[in-house]
Amino acid sequence: MRITQRNDWKTEPMPSTSTNITVEKLYSQEEFDRITAGVIPEQMEDKWFIFYEAPWVYLHRSWTGLCIFKVRFEVVGENVKIAEVQVNRDPAQYSNTDDERDASLLRILLDLRVERDV
């Protein structure tokens, strides 16, 4: 499995206008490995570029390269849990301000990585 890296796509840093949200989720090591393998967009409909630089997973919008989420993970026994989530709150880059909506979107994006075919 190829591991995605920052220089595989255009990326912008997380702006200073960001906030931390709480997202509680536990993954097995195998699920975490799927998440950290990342995503390189292959077609116009692919909206996210995802890569891992320990201890953070970065989620960028594919068209703009804007960083929307940064997720830090911690090992808990044989599992890995979300320890910290930063969300872009620069209104010129990302218009959502609803923490719950962002938490839900992030869970969906990460779970899609977990459920993908290896």
N, C-alpha and C positions, 0 to 999 in steps of 0.2 A: 504494500500500500504506500503510495507516494504521500509525503508529508508536505502540506502547503506552507510556504514561507512568505514573509512580508513583501519581499521584492518580486513576487509572482504577479502582483497587480498594483494599480495605483492606490496609494493610501494617504490619508491626511490624519494628523494626530487628533486625539480627543481634545476638544477645546477646553479652556479653563472654565467655561460656563457649563458645568456638569453637576450631576447630583448622584448620590448613592441611594439605591433602592434595595429592599430586602426581597430575596428570592430564595426560598428554601427548597433544595432539591439534592438528592443523593443519587450517585451513579456508581455502578460497578466499575472495576478497572477496565474491563473490555468496552463498556459504553464510553468511558472517558477517553480511551484510545481512539474511538471512532470520532468523537467530538474534536480532539486535538489533531486529527489528520487534516482537518480543515476542508474548505470548499473553494474551488476556482470556478467562477462562472463560465459556462460553456455556450450559452445562448442568451439572447436579449431578455428572455423571461426570467433568467436567474438574477435575483435581486441582491444577493449577498456574497461577499468575499469574506471568508473566515480563516484565520490562522492562529497558531499558538506560539507564544514566546513565554516560557515558564516565568512566573506562575499564571500568566494572563492569556485568555482567549479573547481575540479581537474580532468584532463583527462590524464590517464596513459595508455601506451601500455600494453595489458594484458599479453603477453608472457614474457616481460622483467621487467615490473613494472616501467619503466622509465616515468617520468612526462614530457609530451610534452606541455600541455597547462594548465595555471591557468587563470581563468576568474572571475573577480570581478564584482558584480552586484550592482546597486543602484535603490532604489524605486523612481519613478517619477509619482506622482499622484497615479492613480490606477494601473499603470504598473511598470514593472521592465526593466531596460536597462543595456546593457553591458557598464561598466564604464572603465574597464582596462583589457587588455589581455597580459599575459607574455607567450612567446614561447621559448622553449628549443633551444639553438643554439650551444650546445656542439657537434662538428662534430663526436665525438666518440659515441654519443648517438642518434643523429638525423641529417640526412644529408641535409634536405631541408633548404634553406636560402631565399626562395622567400616569402616575406611577404604577397603578394596577394594570393598566393596559400594556405598559412596557414590560412588566413582569410576565404577563401572559404571553406576549409576543416572544420574549426571550425563551421561555419554557418551550414554546412551539418550535422555535428555530433549533434549539439544542436537541429536543426530542426527535426532530426530523433527522438529525445527524445520527442519533442512536439507532433509529429504526431502518436506516438505509442498508442496502445490500452491501456486503463486504466485497 
